[in-house]
Amino acid sequence: MQETAALLSEEDLALVHALQLRPRASWTVLGRALGVDPVTVARRWNRLAQRGEAWILGSPGPRLFDHVCVAFVEVECAVGSAAGVIRALSGHAHALTIERPAGSHDLLVTVSTRDLLAMSRFTLDHLPAIEGVTAVRPRIVTHMFTEGGSWRISALDTGQRAHLSEPLEEQRTRQGPMEISPSDRSVLRLLAVDGRASYQALATALDTSAATVKRRIDRLVRLGLITFRCDFARPLGGWPVAVAFWARVPPADLPEVGHAIVRYPETRNCAAVTGPCNLIVEASLHSLADVLRFEMRLATRHPTLAVVDRSVMLRQEKLLGHLLDPHGRSLGVVPADLWSAPGTPATEHRRAARLV
């Protein structure tokens, strides 16, 4: 008997949208924007989080993508071995996202490492050594136009969004040295498990002071090295279709086309990549019929763009470290650690292991 799951309510989606805009805002600020009291907002969020229907995490910021190596890796598996490969890959801190496309390859894995040398070790040595893997084709990202943390749903009106606009003192300057210390890495691993963890909870876990933790996080956010994002079970929220388009664009047109595509509300990821296609566009859509409509918009608005291949994802197994069930709910998280040596075992945290 197939399990059924209830769709998220309009109130749930409004809260998700609010937390996409201000992931660490107080319940008072969020309640003011949503027109409900802080206790109600906190109760709604706890219910969503406990069910794995929504979660908040700290993830690589926009400036960090200019200093690490990211690749979309196509993986082929022996017949009947894909599930075992996914289990093995899910425990790797460098395999951020794992998807099962309906297309020419069995898995599409988003991999991130500290540099190209580490990427070569992961894709040339560790990935092919997993039992059942028969082919590995990395497409190295040469420029990230946008990533999934920038994707927003449309559940709030203009006035509600205005209540959640970022205060001027919190806006990023992105000026300063790009440096991630071992202490920063420890903070990032905890924030990958619970992006709303209090400064005191983080300080207790790290045996330091809350003021020190706050100073580290403020610096990382200000420089664009970390960002906070709210994700949710997309099939339960009305976005059951994830699709990837591989396209060719004349190199001279690539910057203009890429920056235009990131403004589409459906765009989740858009990046320039190596290989026979030089652009990948990943979108979250409401229906399978929207796949053709989205592709027609790409072709109409960007005549020099040629879609070479498109793949609808049959299932998302892992999303930026979070292990997902067939309905897109989070079962647990394997925190990303871009700076660890490829192949280093990661520690999985089940959903109940949340900080306060």
N, C-alpha and C positions, 0 to 999 in steps of 0.2 A: 504493500500500500504506500503510495507516494505521500510524503509529508507536505502539508500545506502551511502557508505562513500568511499572516495578516499584513496587508499593506500599511505603510505609515500614514498617519492621519495628517490633515492640513496643519494642525498645531505642531505636530512633530517636524514637518518639513519647514515650517516657519522658524522653529528653534534651530534646526540644522543650518538654515541660511544665515541666521543671526550669528551662529558660532563659526561659520565660514568667514564672516566678515571680522569678527572679534573673538577668536578662539579662547582667549584667557580673560575676557571681560568678566566683571563681577556679576553675580545673579541680579543685583540691583539694576545695573546698566542694561542687562539683557531684558529684565522684566519691564523696564520703562519703555523699551522699544516695542515689546510684544504686547503691552497693555495688560500685564498680569503681575501678581506680586512675586517677589524673589523666591519665596518658599515653593510656589507652584512651578516656577521655572526649574529650580534645582531638582524637584521631585520628578518632573518630566525627563530631565536629562539622565538622572540616575536610572530610571526605568529603561530608557533607550540603551544606555551603556551596559547595564546588567544583562540585557538580552543580546548584546553584540550588534545591535541595529545601527549604532552610530558610535564614533570614537574620535578622540582628538590626539594628535601626536605632533612631536617636533620633527621636522624633516629638513633635508638640505635646502638652503636658501638660494636665491637666484645668482648671487655672486659666487657661491661655492661651485656652481656648475662650470664656471670658467677655469677652475683649478683642479678638477678631478676628471676622471675618464668615465664616460657613460656609453653603453652600447645596448642596442636592441639585438638580441641573439636568437636566431632561428635554430631550433633543436629538432632533430629527427630521432625517433626511437624505433626499436625493433617491435614487431607486432606483439601487442599485449603487454608491453613493458612500460607504457607511459605513466601509469599510476605509480609504479616503483620509482621511476626517475623523478617524478614530482615530489614524492616523499623525501628522497635524498636531497634534492635541490632546495626544498623548503627550509631546511635547516641551515643553509648557507646565508651568512649575513650580507653577502655581496649580491645575492639574487633578490632584488627588491620586489619585483612583480613577476608573477608566473601566470600566463594565460594559455588556454587551449583553443586555438583558432580552427575554424572550418576552412582549410586551405591546403597549401602545398607542404606544410611542415606541421609537426605535432605540437610543439610548444613555442611560444614567444616569451622570452625571458628578458626583463630589463635588468641589466647588471651595472653596478657602479663600483669603481675601485679608486684608490688614491692616485694612480697614474697609469700610463700606457703599459709599463712593464708589469704591473700587477694584473692588468687586464689580460695581457698575453699569457701570464701564468694560469689565470683562472680559466680562460677559454681554450688554451692549447693543452694544458696539463690536467686540471681538475675536472672540468666538464666532460671531456671524452672518456675519462676513467670511470665515470658512473656507469654501473651495469645497465645495459639496455640502450645507451646512447649510441647512435650510429653515425650521426653527422652534426657538426656545429658550424654555424655561419654567423659570425659577429658583424653587425653593422655599426661602426663607431660613430658616435655623435660628434659632429664638428661644430655645431652651434645649436643651443637649445633656445628656441623662440619662446616656448612656454612649457610649463610642466603641470601635472595634475593638481597641485596645490592652489593654482590660480583659477580653477574651474568653479563656477558658482551656479546654484540653482536659482530660480526666480519665484520665491515664495513670499517675499516682502514687498511692500509698496515703497514708493519714493521717500515718503516721510519716515517710515521705519528704518530704511537704510541710512537716512540722514542722522538719525539718533545714534547709529553705530559707526559713523565716520571716525577714522583714526585721529586721535588728538595730535596736534602739531608736534608736541614734544616726543611722541612715540614714532614719528616718521623716520625712516632710515636715511642715514647720510651716506652710507657705503664708502666712507672715507676712513682710511686707516689700514694697517698691515693685515694681510690675510694669513691668520695663524690660528691653528686649532691645537691646543695643548692637550696633554693626557687628562688633565682635570676637566677640560671642556668636553672631551670624549665621554667621560664618565657621566656628565650631566646630560649629554645628548642621548646616551643609551637609556637613561631613566625616562627622559621626555618622550622617547619613542614608544614606551609602554603606556605612559599616562601624560598627555600633553597639558592637562590642567592640574598637575600635581602642584601643591603649594610650595613656596620657597622653603618653608620649615620642614616639610616632608622630604624634600630633596636634600636639604642640609643634614637631616638625621641619617638618611641613607648613605650619605657621603662623609659623615663625621666631620662636618665643617659648620660654618655659620650661615644663617639665612641671608645675611647681608652679602656674604661672599658669593653665594649662588645667584642672587639677584643681579649682582654686578656682572658676573660672567654671562648670564643670559641676556641682559640688556646690551652688552657689547656685541654678542653674536647676532642679535636681532638688528641692531643699529647698522652693522656692517653688511647685512644681507647674507650672512653665512648660515643662518637658520631661519626657518619660518614655521609658523604653526598652522595646522590645517585640520578641518573637521571633515571626516569621511563618513559614509553611511552605506547601508545595504542598498545599493542602487536598484536592483530588481524590485525591492519592496517600496522604493520611493518613486517609481514611475519611469526609471531609466534602465530597462532590462537589456538593452542592446548596446554592446561595445563593439566598435569596428575600427580596424586599422587600414589605412590607405597608403600604399607605396606609390610614389609618383616621381616623375622626371620633370625638372624645371631647368631652363637655361640658367647657368650659374649667375649671369648678370641680373636675372630677374628674381633670384632666390630670396634676397633680403626683403624686397617689397612684397612678394607673395607670402612669405612666411609671417611677416608682421601683420598682414591683412587677415590671414586665416586665424591667427590667435584671437582676433576680435569676435569671431563667431561664437555664440553662446554654447554651441555643442562641443567645441574643441576642448579636449582634455590634455593632449600632448601634441606638440608640433616641433620637429627638429630636423636639421640638416644632417644627413648621414652619408657614410661611404657605401660603395657597392653599386650595382647596376641602376638603382634608384637613389636619388640624392635628397629625397624628402619623405618623411613619415608623418602622417596626421592620424591621431587617434581621437575618436569622438564618442560621446555618450548620447544615445538616442532613445526616443520613446518607443519606436516600433521598427520592424524590419523594413516597412515601406519607406521609412525615413532614410535608409541607407542610400537608395537610388536618388532621393531628393537631395541629400547632402552632396552626393557625387556630382549631380547635375549643377548644383550651385558652384562647386569648385570649377567645373569645366566652363560654365558660363561667365563667371567673374574673372577667371584667370585663364585666358585662351592659350597661354604658353605652357600651362601645366597639363601633363598627360598622366592620368592614373594608369599604372601598369598592373597593379594587383590590389585586391581588397579582400579582407578576411573578417568575418563576423566571429566574435569570440563565443565559443560554446560554453565556456565557464572561466571565471577568474578564480584561480586557486590561491593566489597570494597578491596582496595589494600594498605596496610600500611597507613590507614587513609583516602585515597582518594576514594570518591564515584564515581563509574564508570557507564557509559552507556553501552548498549549491544555491542558497538564496542570497548570498553575498554578505551574510552576517559574520562578524569577527569571532573566531574561536580562540585566538591567542595571537601572540606577536613574537617574531624573531627580530630583535632590534637591529637595524642596519648599522654596520661599522665599516665605513669605507676605508679606514686606515689600518685595519687588521690585515695580517698576511692571508692571501687567498688559501682557502681550505681550512682555516682555523674554525673549529666547532663553535657554534653560537648557542646561547642559552635561550630556550623557548619560554615565554611567559604566557600562562593561560589567562583568559579574560578576567578571572576573579582576582588576579594579582595586581590590583590597582593601588596606586598611592593615594593619599588623602589630600 
